[in-house]
Every structure is written in structure tokens, then in C-alpha cells.
Amino acid sequence: MASKLIVVIPCYNEQEVLPETSKRLVVKMASLVQKGLISDDSRVLLVNDGSKDRTWEMITELHEQNPLFDGVKLSRNRGHQNALLAGLMTAKDRCDISISMDADLQDDMDAMDRFIEEYNKGCDIVYGVRNKRDTDTVFKRQTALMFYRLMKGLGVDITYNHADYRLMSNRALRALSEFKEVNLFLRGMAPLVGFQSGTVTYDRSERFAGESKYPFKKMLAFAIDGITSFSVKPLRLITTVGVVIFIISLFMLLYALISWISGKTVIGWTSTLASIWMIGGIQLLSLGIIGEYIGKIYHETKQRPRFIIERYLNEKNDDPVVDHH
């Protein structure tokens, strides 16, 4: 029997691209049903992440015109990762498999066939991996490479050139629901689920319309979240730096005592000033890193909901629904 698929798509101000995305999804889902890869009750779940344009109105219209489309409206903007999780947790009890992707048509929909084939071979998680990054600027390519290398160096299990285009089985979704952290980095959380996984490579296209929702500032914040959520090595690095500076200070103390005993003491203004600035800078940097981790602890201990669903449009119930997670 073919599996029921729910395609989860977070949407934030996507009114320019949503009409084309929905058209291509209708064709793709029909093709997958015709091939016998998915059941005919499969759905596309569009998650409105507090959009300020007509995105939710368009989702509502799509739902009314075609039963293929379901919609979830979050009570306010919660960010891409929370919106994606909201969609996955909504789909968890209603599907056999889910595929998450962005609305901008950069992810190749034809890769879905191979995703499902890998699932049928026994994989609970299938990662979509980009063949190349020709559509990115040189700066973005280099910073992405640095990010992945840094994450690997810090001991984080992460798939290179994988964003959030992935398949997860119902079993994997239920396991993911056991992760309760507020600071989400799903690219790092999916490998922690375990189970058998596979990869599918594809060519990523340029954004069809609209603007990227990840400018440099958000990309930097996303990278910091990923590092501090999955590795304590920066804290250990602070300890290492502290030990090294302490050892150097012992040698400097010994040198100063020998110079004083031998009567060769010379007032070194430059070296004194440089050492003060260096140690002061290291201390402030260390406090900043520690502060990042304390901030993470602060958010986790409050245990506020990661998202609140204001309304859920599906084939059985169009009434407003409030859901906390």
C-alpha cells in the first residue's frame, strides 16, 4: 500500500511565489500518485509564519479550491525553524512520511521521487544535498563552507550542503517530537534522531520570485544558534585559553623577579599596555561566549511554547484551532 505523504512548507511573505509553487506542487503530487509512490489522500501543508502580506489569504483560497492543500496559521511570526517544526508536528499524526521544503522553488521537486525510493529501501530520514552552490554569491559560498567546517570541527553531526529539504518517516517525526529544546536547529537535530538515513543529491535553482528571508544578519544568528545549541567546545576553548595565559603569566612573573634581583628592571610602557588590552579583549570575548550559553539556558528554563497554532485548515475541520507546542 502506498504511503500517505504530507509536504510541509513554511511560508513568510510568499505571495509573489506561492501561485507558481502551488501549480508545480499540484502537478508533482499527481505524478507521485500516478506512479504509485504515494497514496491519493496525500496533502501539502502550508504554514503561515505571521506573514504581513496576503500569504494567509492565498493559503485559504488554495484550500477552498483544491483539497490537496491544507493550511496552518501561527499566532505570530516565530521564525523559519519554529514554523517548520509546527508543520512537522501537525503532520506527525496524519501521515506515513513527510517532506519539508521551502516555498521559493529553489529545491528540486523531482528529487521527491528519489526521496521516497530511499524511504522504501528502509531509510527513515533522507537528506536533500545540493550538488553545487553556483546560484550563491562567492561570499555566501565561502561563509557556508566555513560554517560547515566549523560545525564539524566542533563535533556536530551535520550533513554538508543540506538545508531543510528532507524526508522523515512517521517514526522519525515521533522521535523528533521528544526533543523539547526551545533553541531549534533542525539540521543538527535530525541526525540525533538516529535511525537509518540516506542522501539524495539535486541541483538547486535560483529563487523564483521575492526576496531571500535569510539576509547576512539572520544567517549569522542562525549559525550562532547552531553552534551554541550543539557544542560546548567554545566553553572548553575559553578554559584552554585561560590555562595558557596563566602559564605565560607565571613565566612573566619569573622573568620580572629575575630582572628585579639582577637590577635590570626597565619600565615597559608598550608591553604593559599591549598585554592589558590583549587580556582585557580575551576576557570580554570569553564573557560574551559564556553569555550566549547563559542566554540559551534562560530561554530553555522558561519553557515557553515554540509555536502557537491559531488556525488549522484541513479536509475534515475548518474551525479555528488553538494548539500550543
Backbone hydrogen bonds, N-H to C=O, Kabsch-Sander energy under -0.5 kcal/mol:
donor,donor_aa,acceptor,acceptor_aa,energy
3,S,37,L,-0.7
5,L,3,S,-0.6
6,I,97,I,-1.7
7,V,43,R,-2.2
8,V,6,I,-0.6
8,V,99,I,-2.3
9,I,7,V,-0.5
9,I,45,L,-2.6
11,C,47,V,-3.3
18,L,14,E,-2.4
21,T,17,V,-2.5
22,S,18,L,-2.8
23,K,19,P,-1.7
24,R,20,E,-2.3
25,L,21,T,-2.1
26,V,22,S,-2.1
27,V,23,K,-1.7
28,K,24,R,-2.5
29,M,25,L,-3.0
30,A,26,V,-1.9
31,S,27,V,-1.9
32,L,28,K,-2.3
33,V,29,M,-2.1
34,Q,30,A,-2.4
35,K,31,S,-1.9
36,G,33,V,-1.2
37,L,32,L,-2.1
38,I,32,L,-1.1
39,S,3,S,-2.4
42,S,39,S,-1.3
43,R,5,L,-2.3
44,V,68,L,-2.7
45,L,7,V,-3.3
46,L,44,V,-0.7
46,L,70,D,-2.4
47,V,9,I,-2.5
47,V,45,L,-0.5
48,N,46,L,-0.6
48,N,72,V,-3.3
49,D,11,C,-3.0
49,D,47,V,-0.7
50,G,48,N,-1.1
58,M,54,R,-2.5
59,I,55,T,-2.2
60,T,56,W,-2.6
61,E,57,E,-2.1
62,L,58,M,-2.4
63,H,59,I,-2.3
64,E,60,T,-2.1
65,Q,61,E,-2.0
66,N,62,L,-2.4
69,F,66,N,-1.7
70,D,44,V,-3.1
70,D,68,L,-0.5
71,G,313,L,-2.2
72,V,46,L,-2.5
73,K,311,R,-3.0
74,L,48,N,-2.3
74,L,72,V,-0.6
75,S,308,I,-2.8
83,A,79,G,-2.4
84,L,80,H,-2.6
85,L,81,Q,-2.3
86,A,82,N,-2.4
87,G,83,A,-2.0
88,L,84,L,-2.4
89,M,85,L,-2.9
90,T,86,A,-1.7
91,A,87,G,-2.1
92,K,88,L,-1.4
94,R,91,A,-2.2
95,C,91,A,-0.7
96,D,4,K,-2.4
97,I,4,K,-2.1
98,S,168,M,-2.4
99,I,6,I,-1.6
100,S,166,R,-2.4
101,M,8,V,-2.1
103,A,10,P,-0.6
105,L,102,D,-0.5
109,M,107,D,-0.6
111,A,108,D,-1.6
112,M,109,M,-2.0
113,D,110,D,-0.8
114,R,110,D,-0.5
115,F,111,A,-2.0
116,I,112,M,-2.5
117,E,113,D,-1.9
118,E,114,R,-2.3
119,Y,115,F,-2.1
120,N,116,I,-2.5
121,K,117,E,-0.9
122,G,119,Y,-1.7
123,C,118,E,-1.9
124,D,196,Q,-2.4
125,I,196,Q,-1.5
126,V,167,L,-2.2
127,Y,198,G,-2.8
128,G,165,Y,-2.5
129,V,127,Y,-0.6
129,V,200,V,-2.9
130,R,161,N,-2.2
131,N,202,Y,-2.4
136,D,133,R,-1.5
141,R,137,T,-2.5
142,Q,138,V,-2.5
143,T,139,F,-2.5
144,A,140,K,-2.3
145,L,141,R,-2.2
146,M,142,Q,-2.3
147,F,143,T,-2.3
148,Y,144,A,-2.4
149,R,145,L,-2.3
150,L,146,M,-2.5
151,M,147,F,-2.7
152,K,148,Y,-2.4
153,G,149,R,-2.6
154,L,150,L,-1.7
155,G,152,K,-1.6
156,V,151,M,-2.7
158,I,156,V,-1.0
160,Y,158,I,-0.5
162,H,159,T,-1.4
163,A,128,G,-0.6
166,R,100,S,-1.0
166,R,164,D,-1.0
167,L,126,V,-2.6
168,M,98,S,-2.4
169,S,124,D,-2.5
170,N,96,D,-2.2
173,L,169,S,-2.4
174,R,170,N,-2.3
175,A,171,R,-1.8
176,L,172,A,-2.4
177,S,173,L,-1.8
178,E,175,A,-1.3
179,F,176,L,-1.7
180,K,178,E,-0.6
184,L,182,V,-1.2
188,G,185,F,-1.5
189,M,185,F,-1.6
190,A,186,L,-2.4
192,L,188,G,-0.7
193,V,189,M,-0.9
193,V,190,A,-1.0
194,G,190,A,-0.6
194,G,191,P,-0.8
198,G,125,I,-1.9
200,V,127,Y,-2.7
202,Y,129,V,-1.8
205,S,106,Q,-2.2
208,F,104,D,-2.2
219,M,215,P,-2.5
220,L,216,F,-2.6
221,A,217,K,-2.0
222,F,218,K,-2.5
223,A,219,M,-2.3
224,I,220,L,-2.3
225,D,221,A,-2.3
226,G,222,F,-2.3
227,I,223,A,-2.3
228,T,224,I,-2.7
229,S,225,D,-1.7
230,F,226,G,-0.9
230,F,227,I,-0.6
231,S,227,I,-1.3
235,L,232,V,-0.6
236,R,232,V,-1.7
237,L,233,K,-2.5
238,I,234,P,-1.6
239,T,235,L,-1.7
240,T,236,R,-2.3
241,V,237,L,-2.8
242,G,238,I,-2.5
243,V,239,T,-2.2
244,V,240,T,-2.4
245,I,241,V,-2.6
246,F,242,G,-2.1
247,I,243,V,-2.3
248,I,244,V,-2.4
249,S,245,I,-2.5
250,L,246,F,-1.6
251,F,247,I,-1.7
252,M,248,I,-2.3
253,L,249,S,-2.4
254,L,250,L,-2.3
255,Y,251,F,-2.5
256,A,252,M,-2.4
257,L,253,L,-2.3
258,I,254,L,-2.3
259,S,255,Y,-2.4
260,W,256,A,-2.3
261,I,257,L,-2.6
262,S,258,I,-2.2
263,G,260,W,-0.7
264,K,259,S,-2.6
268,G,266,V,-0.6
269,W,267,I,-0.9
272,T,268,G,-2.0
273,L,269,W,-2.6
274,A,270,T,-2.8
275,S,271,S,-2.3
276,I,272,T,-2.1
277,W,273,L,-2.3
278,M,274,A,-2.5
279,I,275,S,-2.7
280,G,276,I,-2.5
281,G,277,W,-2.5
282,I,278,M,-2.3
283,Q,279,I,-2.3
284,L,280,G,-2.3
285,L,281,G,-2.5
286,S,282,I,-2.5
287,L,283,Q,-2.6
288,G,284,L,-2.2
289,I,285,L,-2.2
290,I,286,S,-2.6
291,G,287,L,-2.5
292,E,288,G,-1.7
293,Y,289,I,-1.6
294,I,290,I,-2.4
295,G,291,G,-2.6
296,K,292,E,-1.8
297,I,293,Y,-2.2
298,Y,294,I,-2.5
299,H,295,G,-2.2
300,E,296,K,-2.3
301,T,297,I,-2.6
302,K,298,Y,-1.1
303,Q,299,H,-0.8
303,Q,300,E,-0.7
304,R,299,H,-0.5
309,I,323,D,-2.8
310,E,73,K,-2.9
310,E,308,I,-0.6
311,R,73,K,-1.5
312,Y,319,D,-0.6
313,L,71,G,-3.6
314,N,312,Y,-0.6
314,N,317,N,-1.2
321,V,310,E,-0.5
323,D,309,I,-1.5
323,D,321,V,-0.6
325,H,307,F,-1.7
